[in-house]
Amino acid sequence: MIAVLLAAGVGRRLGRASPKCLLEVGGRTLLERHLENLAALGIPVRVVTGFGAREVHAFVPPAQTVHNPEYRRGSLRSLAAGLEGLDDDVLVMDADVLYDPSILADVARLERGFALDPRTDPGEEEMMIGVREGVVRAIRRGRLEGFDLVGEGVGFFKVDRASLPALAACVARADPDGDYEQALDEFVGRWGAGFVRVGGRAWTEIDFPEDLERAAREILPRLA
């Protein structure tokens, strides 16, 4: 298995001039925390860089990275760059998440699937996962109707080696300037995926200054 860490983002909504993965919570960057959690599980990593790639290389050697020069055009291009040439089980991770390491461990044990935090009132930003008859069948922003279970995706998903060609075909058909989740939505709609519930465990995605404040105030103390 190899992890593909999507760390190309600008994070302009945070009002900072450094990559989102280098945000510090409790004196350590998100990137350092990701690398530590993956090392504890014995999972090697490929980091997809974009904005501030040289800064990222201070933490990850260039040999472990792949660069997406078109990082401003959407996350799908970063996913495509990260998957190129791989022939193994793959654990894809958003870099802007602070989380309980047990969430990562549980997703890694799935054949393919997601971490799902059940909730009933999503906003416009949240990427939601829809489950029908025990199988993930959708991943989209906003409210999902017609599913047995709906929850927010934590930002990790596992794809088994045998399914990589099917996922790559979905990536190739998707809008190259869009979010990578549109490719995942087609993929799970056709082939389905598993999931692990993580309600009650500490995690947060960091998109806005208030998210960073919450990460330090509420999430970090639960990880200590």
C-alpha positions as CSV (number, residue, x, y, z in Angstrom):
1,M,0.0,0.0,0.0
2,I,1.1,3.6,-0.7
3,A,-0.5,6.8,0.5
4,V,-1.0,9.7,-1.9
5,L,-1.2,12.9,0.1
6,L,-2.8,15.8,-1.8
7,A,-0.8,18.8,-0.6
8,A,-0.9,21.2,-3.6
9,G,-3.6,23.6,-2.3
10,V,-3.1,27.3,-1.9
11,G,-5.5,27.8,1.1
12,R,-6.4,31.4,0.0
13,R,-9.5,31.3,2.2
14,L,-7.2,31.1,5.2
15,G,-5.4,34.3,4.2
16,R,-2.0,32.8,4.4
17,A,1.0,32.7,2.0
18,S,2.1,29.2,2.7
19,P,0.7,25.8,1.7
20,K,-2.2,24.5,3.7
21,C,-0.4,21.4,4.7
22,L,2.1,23.6,6.6
23,L,-0.5,25.1,8.8
24,E,0.6,24.6,12.4
25,V,-1.6,23.3,15.2
26,G,0.0,22.9,18.6
27,G,3.4,23.9,17.2
28,R,3.5,21.2,14.5
29,T,2.4,21.3,10.9
30,L,-0.4,19.2,9.5
31,L,2.2,17.6,7.2
32,E,4.4,16.5,10.0
33,R,1.4,14.9,11.7
34,H,0.4,13.1,8.5
35,L,3.9,11.7,8.0
36,E,4.1,10.5,11.6
37,N,0.8,8.8,11.4
38,L,1.6,7.0,8.2
39,A,5.1,6.0,9.5
40,A,3.4,4.4,12.5
41,L,1.4,2.2,10.2
42,G,4.3,1.4,8.0
43,I,2.7,3.1,4.9
44,P,5.1,4.9,2.4
45,V,3.9,8.2,1.0
46,R,3.9,10.1,-2.2
47,V,3.1,13.8,-1.7
48,V,1.5,15.8,-4.5
49,T,2.9,19.3,-4.3
50,G,1.8,22.5,-6.0
51,F,1.8,25.8,-4.3
52,G,4.9,26.3,-2.1
53,A,6.5,23.1,-3.3
54,R,10.0,24.2,-2.1
55,E,8.6,24.7,1.4
56,V,7.1,21.2,1.4
57,H,10.5,19.8,0.4
58,A,11.9,20.9,3.7
59,F,9.8,18.1,5.2
60,V,9.6,15.6,2.4
61,P,12.5,14.8,0.0
62,P,11.7,15.5,-3.7
63,A,12.1,11.8,-4.5
64,Q,8.9,11.2,-2.5
65,T,6.9,13.9,-4.2
66,V,5.2,14.5,-7.6
67,H,4.5,18.1,-8.7
68,N,1.2,19.3,-10.1
69,P,2.0,22.6,-11.9
70,E,-1.7,23.3,-12.6
71,Y,-2.7,23.1,-8.9
72,R,-4.8,26.2,-9.2
73,R,-7.2,24.5,-11.7
74,G,-8.8,22.0,-9.3
75,S,-8.0,19.0,-7.2
76,L,-8.7,16.4,-9.9
77,R,-5.4,17.3,-11.5
78,S,-3.6,16.6,-8.3
79,L,-5.3,13.2,-7.9
80,A,-4.4,12.3,-11.5
81,A,-0.7,13.2,-10.8
82,G,-0.7,11.3,-7.6
83,L,-2.1,8.1,-9.1
84,E,0.1,8.1,-12.2
85,G,2.2,4.9,-12.5
86,L,1.0,3.3,-9.3
87,D,0.2,-0.4,-9.1
88,D,-0.7,-1.1,-5.5
89,D,-3.4,-0.4,-3.0
90,V,-3.7,3.3,-2.6
91,L,-4.8,5.5,0.3
92,V,-5.6,9.0,-0.9
93,M,-5.6,11.7,1.7
94,D,-6.4,15.4,1.8
95,A,-3.6,17.3,3.6
96,D,-5.8,19.9,5.3
97,V,-7.2,17.5,8.0
98,L,-6.4,17.2,11.7
99,Y,-7.6,13.8,13.0
100,D,-7.4,11.0,15.4
101,P,-4.8,8.5,13.9
102,S,-7.3,5.6,14.5
103,I,-9.4,7.0,11.7
104,L,-6.5,6.5,9.2
105,A,-5.8,3.0,10.6
106,D,-9.4,2.0,10.1
107,V,-9.6,3.3,6.5
108,A,-6.3,1.5,5.7
109,R,-7.9,-1.8,6.7
110,L,-10.8,-1.5,4.3
111,E,-10.5,-3.2,0.9
112,R,-11.7,0.1,-0.5
113,G,-13.8,2.8,1.2
114,F,-14.1,5.9,3.2
115,A,-14.3,7.4,6.7
116,L,-17.8,8.6,7.3
117,D,-19.0,10.9,10.1
118,P,-22.8,10.7,10.3
119,R,-24.6,14.1,10.3
120,T,-28.0,15.3,9.2
121,D,-27.6,19.0,8.4
122,P,-24.7,19.6,6.0
123,G,-23.6,23.1,4.8
124,E,-22.5,24.0,1.3
125,E,-18.8,23.2,1.9
126,E,-19.1,19.7,3.3
127,M,-18.4,16.7,1.1
128,M,-21.1,14.2,1.9
129,I,-21.2,10.4,1.5
130,G,-24.4,8.5,0.7
131,V,-24.8,4.9,1.7
132,R,-27.5,2.5,0.3
133,E,-27.9,-1.1,1.5
134,G,-24.6,-0.9,3.3
135,V,-22.5,0.3,0.3
136,V,-21.2,3.8,-0.5
137,R,-23.0,5.0,-3.7
138,A,-22.4,8.7,-3.8
139,I,-20.0,11.5,-2.7
140,R,-21.1,15.0,-3.3
141,R,-21.3,18.5,-1.7
142,G,-24.4,19.4,0.2
143,R,-27.5,17.5,1.0
144,L,-28.0,14.0,-0.3
145,E,-31.5,12.5,-0.6
146,G,-32.6,8.9,-1.0
147,F,-29.9,7.2,1.0
148,D,-30.1,4.9,4.1
149,L,-27.2,6.7,5.7
150,V,-25.5,10.1,5.0
151,G,-22.4,11.4,6.6
152,E,-19.5,13.8,6.0
153,G,-16.4,12.4,4.4
154,V,-13.3,12.9,6.5
155,G,-11.0,13.3,3.5
156,F,-9.5,9.8,3.2
157,F,-10.3,7.0,0.8
158,K,-8.8,3.6,0.1
159,V,-8.7,2.0,-3.3
160,D,-7.6,-1.5,-3.9
161,R,-5.1,-2.3,-6.6
162,A,-7.6,-4.2,-8.7
163,S,-9.9,-1.2,-8.8
164,L,-7.2,1.4,-9.8
165,P,-7.9,1.1,-13.6
166,A,-11.6,1.7,-13.1
167,L,-10.8,4.8,-10.9
168,A,-8.3,6.0,-13.5
169,A,-11.0,5.8,-16.2
170,C,-13.4,7.9,-14.0
171,V,-10.6,10.5,-13.5
172,A,-10.0,10.7,-17.2
173,R,-13.7,11.3,-17.9
174,A,-14.2,14.0,-15.2
175,D,-13.9,17.7,-15.6
176,P,-10.1,18.4,-15.4
177,D,-10.8,21.7,-13.7
178,G,-13.1,20.3,-11.0
179,D,-12.9,18.6,-7.7
180,Y,-11.6,15.0,-7.6
181,E,-14.7,13.9,-5.8
182,Q,-16.7,14.0,-9.1
183,A,-14.5,11.1,-10.3
184,L,-15.1,9.3,-7.0
185,D,-18.8,9.9,-7.3
186,E,-18.9,8.1,-10.6
187,F,-16.6,5.3,-9.3
188,V,-18.7,4.5,-6.2
189,G,-22.0,4.9,-8.2
190,R,-20.8,2.1,-10.5
191,W,-18.7,-0.2,-8.2
192,G,-19.5,0.9,-4.7
193,A,-17.2,1.1,-1.7
194,G,-17.2,0.3,2.0
195,F,-16.9,2.7,4.9
196,V,-16.1,3.0,8.6
197,R,-18.1,5.2,10.9
198,V,-16.0,7.8,12.8
199,G,-18.7,9.7,14.7
200,G,-17.5,10.7,18.1
201,R,-13.8,10.7,17.0
202,A,-11.8,13.9,16.8
203,W,-11.2,15.4,13.4
204,T,-11.7,18.5,11.4
205,E,-11.0,19.8,7.9
206,I,-9.3,23.2,7.9
207,D,-10.6,25.6,5.2
208,F,-11.2,28.9,7.1
209,P,-9.6,30.8,10.0
210,E,-12.4,29.6,12.3
211,D,-11.6,26.0,11.4
212,L,-8.0,26.5,12.5
213,E,-9.2,28.0,15.7
214,R,-11.5,25.1,16.4
215,A,-8.7,22.7,15.6
216,A,-6.5,24.2,18.3
217,R,-9.3,24.7,20.8
218,E,-11.3,21.5,20.5
219,I,-9.6,18.8,18.4
220,L,-6.0,19.1,19.5
221,P,-6.8,18.5,23.3
222,R,-8.6,15.3,22.3
223,L,-5.5,14.0,20.5
224,A,-3.1,14.6,23.3
